[in-house]
């Protein structure tokens, strides 16, 4: 496990490792499955992110 990823959050129905100090979650790309480090925010216990491009395949992963 990556150091600092001490919590989990639910993103798109999947449990993702989360570093509460940096606000970074490890989210899997919808297309290739690569784990990306994505900045998120947690509002009222719900994890939110605004989409990201996979660092491996370049696919844009939307928030919905």
Biopython code that builds the backbone (N, CA, C, O; Angstrom):
import numpy as np
from Bio.PDB.StructureBuilder import StructureBuilder

atoms = [
    (1, "UNK", "N", (0.846, -1.185, 0.000)),
    (1, "UNK", "CA", (0.000, 0.000, 0.000)),
    (1, "UNK", "C", (0.887, 1.241, 0.000)),
    (1, "UNK", "O", (1.903, 1.290, 0.693)),
    (2, "UNK", "N", (0.492, 2.244, -0.784)),
    (2, "UNK", "CA", (1.238, 3.499, -0.804)),
    (2, "UNK", "C", (1.143, 4.169, 0.553)),
    (2, "UNK", "O", (0.084, 4.177, 1.180)),
    (3, "UNK", "N", (2.247, 4.728, 1.000)),
    (3, "UNK", "CA", (2.293, 5.380, 2.300)),
    (3, "UNK", "C", (1.365, 6.590, 2.334)),
    (3, "UNK", "O", (1.310, 7.360, 1.375)),
    (4, "UNK", "N", (0.643, 6.757, 3.428)),
    (4, "UNK", "CA", (-0.257, 7.886, 3.590)),
    (4, "UNK", "C", (-1.679, 7.596, 3.164)),
    (4, "UNK", "O", (-2.591, 8.345, 3.515)),
    (5, "UNK", "N", (-1.894, 6.515, 2.409)),
    (5, "UNK", "CA", (-3.239, 6.148, 1.980)),
    (5, "UNK", "C", (-3.861, 5.290, 3.074)),
    (5, "UNK", "O", (-3.876, 4.062, 2.995)),
    (6, "UNK", "N", (-4.375, 5.972, 4.099)),
    (6, "UNK", "CA", (-4.824, 5.310, 5.318)),
    (6, "UNK", "C", (-6.328, 5.150, 5.409)),
    (6, "UNK", "O", (-6.827, 4.494, 6.323)),
    (7, "UNK", "N", (-7.064, 5.745, 4.465)),
    (7, "UNK", "CA", (-8.519, 5.665, 4.493)),
    (7, "UNK", "C", (-9.026, 5.169, 3.144)),
    (7, "UNK", "O", (-8.268, 5.079, 2.178)),
    (8, "UNK", "N", (-10.307, 4.851, 3.091)),
    (8, "UNK", "CA", (-10.927, 4.493, 1.824)),
    (8, "UNK", "C", (-12.135, 5.391, 1.588)),
    (8, "UNK", "O", (-12.778, 5.852, 2.532)),
    (9, "UNK", "N", (-12.432, 5.629, 0.318)),
    (9, "UNK", "CA", (-13.618, 6.375, -0.088)),
    (9, "UNK", "C", (-14.300, 5.568, -1.188)),
    (9, "UNK", "O", (-13.662, 4.753, -1.855)),
    (10, "UNK", "N", (-15.591, 5.797, -1.374)),
    (10, "UNK", "CA", (-16.335, 5.115, -2.435)),
    (10, "UNK", "C", (-16.455, 6.077, -3.617)),
    (10, "UNK", "O", (-17.016, 7.166, -3.491)),
    (11, "UNK", "N", (-15.919, 5.660, -4.761)),
    (11, "UNK", "CA", (-15.982, 6.457, -5.986)),
    (11, "UNK", "C", (-16.497, 5.550, -7.096)),
    (11, "UNK", "O", (-15.926, 4.493, -7.366)),
    (12, "UNK", "N", (-17.578, 5.973, -7.733)),
    (12, "UNK", "CA", (-18.223, 5.178, -8.794)),
    (12, "UNK", "C", (-18.539, 3.763, -8.318)),
    (12, "UNK", "O", (-18.427, 2.803, -9.081)),
    (13, "UNK", "N", (-18.932, 3.641, -7.057)),
    (13, "UNK", "CA", (-19.324, 2.349, -6.503)),
    (13, "UNK", "C", (-18.169, 1.452, -6.105)),
    (13, "UNK", "O", (-18.387, 0.313, -5.692)),
    (14, "UNK", "N", (-16.935, 1.947, -6.222)),
    (14, "UNK", "CA", (-15.759, 1.147, -5.865)),
    (14, "UNK", "C", (-15.022, 1.784, -4.697)),
    (14, "UNK", "O", (-14.959, 3.006, -4.565)),
    (15, "UNK", "N", (-14.468, 0.922, -3.854)),
    (15, "UNK", "CA", (-13.673, 1.392, -2.734)),
    (15, "UNK", "C", (-12.281, 1.771, -3.231)),
    (15, "UNK", "O", (-11.609, 0.973, -3.883)),
    (16, "UNK", "N", (-11.855, 2.993, -2.920)),
    (16, "UNK", "CA", (-10.550, 3.488, -3.370)),
    (16, "UNK", "C", (-9.732, 3.935, -2.172)),
    (16, "UNK", "O", (-10.266, 4.520, -1.229)),
    (17, "UNK", "N", (-8.440, 3.659, -2.210)),
    (17, "UNK", "CA", (-7.559, 4.140, -1.156)),
    (17, "UNK", "C", (-7.486, 5.661, -1.216)),
    (17, "UNK", "O", (-7.524, 6.248, -2.298)),
    (18, "UNK", "N", (-7.381, 6.297, -0.053)),
    (18, "UNK", "CA", (-7.437, 7.757, 0.039)),
    (18, "UNK", "C", (-6.423, 8.253, 1.060)),
    (18, "UNK", "O", (-6.285, 7.686, 2.144)),
    (19, "UNK", "N", (-5.718, 9.314, 0.701)),
    (19, "UNK", "CA", (-4.778, 9.969, 1.610)),
    (19, "UNK", "C", (-5.433, 11.262, 2.091)),
    (19, "UNK", "O", (-5.484, 12.235, 1.339)),
    (20, "UNK", "N", (-5.937, 11.293, 3.329)),
    (20, "UNK", "CA", (-6.652, 12.474, 3.808)),
    (20, "UNK", "C", (-5.760, 13.707, 3.966)),
    (20, "UNK", "O", (-6.260, 14.832, 3.942)),
    (21, "UNK", "N", (-4.465, 13.514, 4.125)),
    (21, "UNK", "CA", (-3.554, 14.661, 4.286)),
    (21, "UNK", "C", (-3.352, 15.403, 2.974)),
    (21, "UNK", "O", (-3.256, 16.630, 2.967)),
    (22, "UNK", "N", (-3.285, 14.668, 1.854)),
    (22, "UNK", "CA", (-3.036, 15.298, 0.559)),
    (22, "UNK", "C", (-4.301, 15.472, -0.266)),
    (22, "UNK", "O", (-4.306, 16.232, -1.235)),
    (23, "UNK", "N", (-5.388, 14.771, 0.106)),
    (23, "UNK", "CA", (-6.625, 14.835, -0.659)),
    (23, "UNK", "C", (-6.553, 14.042, -1.954)),
    (23, "UNK", "O", (-7.292, 14.324, -2.897)),
    (24, "UNK", "N", (-5.667, 13.048, -2.009)),
    (24, "UNK", "CA", (-5.465, 12.243, -3.209)),
    (24, "UNK", "C", (-6.071, 10.847, -3.008)),
    (24, "UNK", "O", (-5.865, 10.205, -1.979)),
    (25, "UNK", "N", (-6.816, 10.403, -4.011)),
    (25, "UNK", "CA", (-7.368, 9.044, -4.005)),
    (25, "UNK", "C", (-6.758, 8.269, -5.165)),
    (25, "UNK", "O", (-6.355, 8.856, -6.169)),
    (26, "UNK", "N", (-6.694, 6.970, -5.025)),
    (26, "UNK", "CA", (-6.198, 6.091, -6.077)),
    (26, "UNK", "C", (-7.416, 5.541, -6.816)),
    (26, "UNK", "O", (-8.124, 4.676, -6.301)),
    (27, "UNK", "N", (-7.658, 6.057, -8.045)),
    (27, "UNK", "CA", (-8.854, 5.712, -8.809)),
    (27, "UNK", "C", (-8.443, 4.968, -10.078)),
    (27, "UNK", "O", (-7.512, 5.364, -10.779)),
    (28, "UNK", "N", (-9.159, 3.883, -10.352)),
    (28, "UNK", "CA", (-8.873, 3.049, -11.514)),
    (28, "UNK", "C", (-9.481, 3.656, -12.782)),
    (28, "UNK", "O", (-10.613, 4.137, -12.761)),
    (29, "UNK", "N", (-8.729, 3.630, -13.881)),
    (29, "UNK", "CA", (-9.230, 4.088, -15.177)),
    (29, "UNK", "C", (-10.339, 3.158, -15.647)),
    (29, "UNK", "O", (-10.223, 1.936, -15.547)),
    (30, "UNK", "N", (-11.417, 3.746, -16.163)),
    (30, "UNK", "CA", (-12.548, 2.943, -16.663)),
    (30, "UNK", "C", (-12.158, 2.101, -17.872)),
    (30, "UNK", "O", (-12.729, 1.030, -18.079)),
    (31, "UNK", "N", (-11.196, 2.558, -18.678)),
    (31, "UNK", "CA", (-10.844, 1.847, -19.908)),
    (31, "UNK", "C", (-9.754, 0.792, -19.692)),
    (31, "UNK", "O", (-9.940, -0.376, -20.033)),
    (32, "UNK", "N", (-8.599, 1.215, -19.117)),
    (32, "UNK", "CA", (-7.459, 0.291, -19.059)),
    (32, "UNK", "C", (-7.198, -0.290, -17.672)),
    (32, "UNK", "O", (-6.409, -1.224, -17.533)),
    (33, "UNK", "N", (-7.860, 0.259, -16.632)),
    (33, "UNK", "CA", (-7.683, -0.279, -15.290)),
    (33, "UNK", "C", (-6.478, 0.255, -14.534)),
    (33, "UNK", "O", (-6.240, -0.149, -13.396)),
    (34, "UNK", "N", (-5.707, 1.161, -15.147)),
    (34, "UNK", "CA", (-4.526, 1.735, -14.494)),
    (34, "UNK", "C", (-4.959, 2.552, -13.275)),
    (34, "UNK", "O", (-5.965, 3.259, -13.327)),
    (35, "UNK", "N", (-4.205, 2.456, -12.188)),
    (35, "UNK", "CA", (-4.502, 3.225, -10.979)),
    (35, "UNK", "C", (-3.881, 4.619, -11.115)),
    (35, "UNK", "O", (-2.673, 4.757, -11.310)),
    (36, "UNK", "N", (-4.727, 5.644, -11.008)),
    (36, "UNK", "CA", (-4.297, 7.038, -11.107)),
    (36, "UNK", "C", (-4.429, 7.711, -9.747)),
    (36, "UNK", "O", (-5.350, 7.408, -8.988)),
    (37, "UNK", "N", (-3.518, 8.616, -9.440)),
    (37, "UNK", "CA", (-3.599, 9.427, -8.227)),
    (37, "UNK", "C", (-4.370, 10.691, -8.600)),
    (37, "UNK", "O", (-3.889, 11.516, -9.377)),
    (38, "UNK", "N", (-5.578, 10.835, -8.033)),
    (38, "UNK", "CA", (-6.493, 11.905, -8.425)),
    (38, "UNK", "C", (-6.869, 12.738, -7.202)),
    (38, "UNK", "O", (-7.199, 12.200, -6.146)),
    (39, "UNK", "N", (-6.814, 14.056, -7.363)),
    (39, "UNK", "CA", (-7.222, 14.956, -6.291)),
    (39, "UNK", "C", (-8.740, 14.917, -6.166)),
    (39, "UNK", "O", (-9.454, 15.071, -7.157)),
    (40, "UNK", "N", (-9.228, 14.711, -4.950)),
    (40, "UNK", "CA", (-10.669, 14.665, -4.702)),
    (40, "UNK", "C", (-10.986, 15.562, -3.520)),
    (40, "UNK", "O", (-10.085, 16.052, -2.839)),
    (41, "UNK", "N", (-12.267, 15.773, -3.281)),
    (41, "UNK", "CA", (-12.687, 16.413, -2.043)),
    (41, "UNK", "C", (-13.787, 15.557, -1.439)),
    (41, "UNK", "O", (-14.544, 14.895, -2.149)),
    (42, "UNK", "N", (-13.858, 15.583, -0.130)),
    (42, "UNK", "CA", (-14.878, 14.827, 0.571)),
    (42, "UNK", "C", (-15.832, 15.840, 1.199)),
    (42, "UNK", "O", (-15.436, 16.617, 2.068)),
    (43, "UNK", "N", (-17.088, 15.828, 0.759)),
    (43, "UNK", "CA", (-18.104, 16.758, 1.239)),
    (43, "UNK", "C", (-19.204, 15.951, 1.905)),
    (43, "UNK", "O", (-19.829, 15.099, 1.273)),
    (44, "UNK", "N", (-19.439, 16.221, 3.182)),
    (44, "UNK", "CA", (-20.454, 15.491, 3.953)),
    (44, "UNK", "C", (-20.288, 13.984, 3.823)),
    (44, "UNK", "O", (-21.268, 13.250, 3.702)),
    (45, "UNK", "N", (-19.036, 13.529, 3.851)),
    (45, "UNK", "CA", (-18.734, 12.102, 3.795)),
    (45, "UNK", "C", (-18.768, 11.501, 2.402)),
    (45, "UNK", "O", (-18.526, 10.305, 2.244)),
    (46, "UNK", "N", (-19.064, 12.308, 1.381)),
    (46, "UNK", "CA", (-19.144, 11.807, 0.002)),
    (46, "UNK", "C", (-17.945, 12.307, -0.797)),
    (46, "UNK", "O", (-17.655, 13.503, -0.834)),
    (47, "UNK", "N", (-17.249, 11.355, -1.439)),
    (47, "UNK", "CA", (-16.069, 11.704, -2.239)),
    (47, "UNK", "C", (-16.510, 12.267, -3.586)),
    (47, "UNK", "O", (-17.402, 11.720, -4.234)),
    (48, "UNK", "N", (-15.874, 13.369, -4.003)),
    (48, "UNK", "CA", (-16.184, 13.986, -5.295)),
    (48, "UNK", "C", (-14.892, 14.288, -6.033)),
    (48, "UNK", "O", (-13.898, 14.701, -5.437)),
    (49, "UNK", "N", (-14.927, 14.072, -7.345)),
    (49, "UNK", "CA", (-13.810, 14.493, -8.186)),
    (49, "UNK", "C", (-14.402, 15.025, -9.484)),
    (49, "UNK", "O", (-15.583, 14.818, -9.763)),
    (50, "UNK", "N", (-13.589, 15.704, -10.272)),
    (50, "UNK", "CA", (-14.117, 16.413, -11.431)),
    (50, "UNK", "C", (-13.642, 15.817, -12.747)),
    (50, "UNK", "O", (-13.611, 16.504, -13.769)),
    (51, "UNK", "N", (-13.273, 14.546, -12.725)),
    (51, "UNK", "CA", (-12.777, 13.885, -13.918)),
    (51, "UNK", "C", (-11.263, 13.958, -13.984)),
    (51, "UNK", "O", (-10.638, 14.821, -13.367)),
    (52, "UNK", "N", (-10.685, 13.038, -14.744)),
    (52, "UNK", "CA", (-9.232, 13.012, -14.920)),
    (52, "UNK", "C", (-8.905, 12.259, -16.194)),
    (52, "UNK", "O", (-9.678, 11.418, -16.654)),
    (53, "UNK", "N", (-7.753, 12.572, -16.753)),
    (53, "UNK", "CA", (-7.237, 11.823, -17.899)),
    (53, "UNK", "C", (-6.264, 10.786, -17.371)),
    (53, "UNK", "O", (-5.379, 11.106, -16.578)),
    (54, "UNK", "N", (-6.423, 9.549, -17.804)),
    (54, "UNK", "CA", (-5.567, 8.464, -17.357)),
    (54, "UNK", "C", (-4.124, 8.733, -17.772)),
    (54, "UNK", "O", (-3.846, 9.056, -18.926)),
    (55, "UNK", "N", (-3.214, 8.596, -16.813)),
    (55, "UNK", "CA", (-1.792, 8.827, -17.110)),
    (55, "UNK", "C", (-1.199, 7.706, -17.952)),
    (55, "UNK", "O", (-0.094, 7.845, -18.476)),
    (56, "UNK", "N", (-1.922, 6.593, -18.088)),
    (56, "UNK", "CA", (-1.433, 5.466, -18.879)),
    (56, "UNK", "C", (-1.952, 5.502, -20.319)),
    (56, "UNK", "O", (-1.167, 5.473, -21.267)),
    (57, "UNK", "N", (-3.287, 5.566, -20.478)),
    (57, "UNK", "CA", (-3.870, 5.464, -21.833)),
    (57, "UNK", "C", (-4.430, 6.784, -22.357)),
    (57, "UNK", "O", (-4.741, 6.889, -23.544)),
    (58, "UNK", "N", (-4.563, 7.795, -21.494)),
    (58, "UNK", "CA", (-5.044, 9.108, -21.930)),
    (58, "UNK", "C", (-6.549, 9.254, -21.969)),
    (58, "UNK", "O", (-7.042, 10.331, -22.304)),
    (59, "UNK", "N", (-7.309, 8.201, -21.637)),
    (59, "UNK", "CA", (-8.763, 8.280, -21.655)),
    (59, "UNK", "C", (-9.243, 9.229, -20.574)),
    (59, "UNK", "O", (-8.766, 9.184, -19.441)),
    (60, "UNK", "N", (-10.211, 10.107, -20.936)),
    (60, "UNK", "CA", (-10.814, 10.976, -19.933)),
    (60, "UNK", "C", (-11.857, 10.192, -19.162)),
    (60, "UNK", "O", (-12.760, 9.599, -19.753)),
    (61, "UNK", "N", (-11.733, 10.188, -17.844)),
    (61, "UNK", "CA", (-12.665, 9.537, -16.948)),
    (61, "UNK", "C", (-13.521, 10.620, -16.312)),
    (61, "UNK", "O", (-13.026, 11.409, -15.507)),
    (62, "UNK", "N", (-14.812, 10.667, -16.668)),
    (62, "UNK", "CA", (-15.673, 11.708, -16.126)),
    (62, "UNK", "C", (-16.113, 11.349, -14.712)),
    (62, "UNK", "O", (-15.996, 10.205, -14.274)),
    (63, "UNK", "N", (-16.617, 12.350, -14.020)),
    (63, "UNK", "CA", (-17.025, 12.158, -12.632)),
    (63, "UNK", "C", (-18.311, 11.351, -12.497)),
    (63, "UNK", "O", (-18.562, 10.780, -11.436)),
    (64, "UNK", "N", (-19.135, 11.287, -13.549)),
    (64, "UNK", "CA", (-20.387, 10.552, -13.425)),
    (64, "UNK", "C", (-20.344, 9.222, -14.058)),
    (64, "UNK", "O", (-21.335, 8.492, -14.029)),
]
sb = StructureBuilder()
sb.init_structure("model")
sb.init_model(0)
sb.init_chain("A")
sb.init_seg("    ")
for serial, (resi, resn, name, xyz) in enumerate(atoms, 1):
    if name == "N":
        sb.init_residue(resn, " ", resi, " ")
    sb.init_atom(name, np.array(xyz, "f"), 0.0, 1.0, " ", f" {name:<3s}", serial, name[0])
structure = sb.get_structure()
